[in-house]
Amino acid sequence: MTAPHDDFATEPVRGLPEQPPLGEDLLWQGRPDSFALARDAYKITWIAGYFLALAVWRATVIADGSPAAIIAVMLPYLAIGAVACGLLYAMAVVQARSTVYTITTARVAMRIGAALTVTLNIPFRQVGNATVAVKRNGTGTIALETMGDTRISYLVCWPHVRPWRFAKTQPALRCIPDVGRVAKLLADAAETRVNQPVLARVPVGMALAAE
């Protein structure tokens, strides 16, 4: 597996740091759904609920019961909550638009990062397991459990990781639409690749000597 690296050069293929080798075909590309990312990674619905509950609580404690007093007490908290949610949603939009997830016949590639762009190349032979989390609207996350000793930084890759897996970071295709179809495509491609025989390269001199 290729570790994260800065990717400031012009991409020969969108989302990939270099031209795929001969025989490797592009199967799918996508990116997170902005609202799903804001909801699941940035917890925008929790933030909105917190400020709404805070506004209601302050209104019941301070206001005298008249509509004008209730609105006057609640309005500052609702305004602050709206600004906070707006900023979080804007961050999610920027993060989603700067992301390109790629599945080829040989690997998963993740070009991620809004401020610092890095690319992860994860060959299928380095993937030990994959888990899929699906929401009711069809969006979801595919997390990859990698093998080997390569360490992936949770903070550098966030939010493109499986949450709360700090000891062994699991890179993830986060909040993608139609995740069921993408997961099947990934599973089929990985199974085909892993089941291909690996041909050892024998030096010509050794081959002649064996004959």
Buried (B, 14 or more C-beta within 10 A) or exposed (E): BBEBEEBEEEBEBEBBBEEBEEEBEBBBBBBBBBBBBBBBBBEBEEBBEBBBEBBBEBBEEEBEEEEEEBEEBBEEBBEEBEEBBEEBBEBBBEBBEBBBBBBBBBBBBBBBBEEEBBBBBBBBBBBEEBEBBEBEEBBBBBBBBBEEEBEBEBEBBBBBBBBEBEEEBBBBBBBBBEBEEBBEEBEEBBEEBEEEEEEEEEEEEEEEEEE
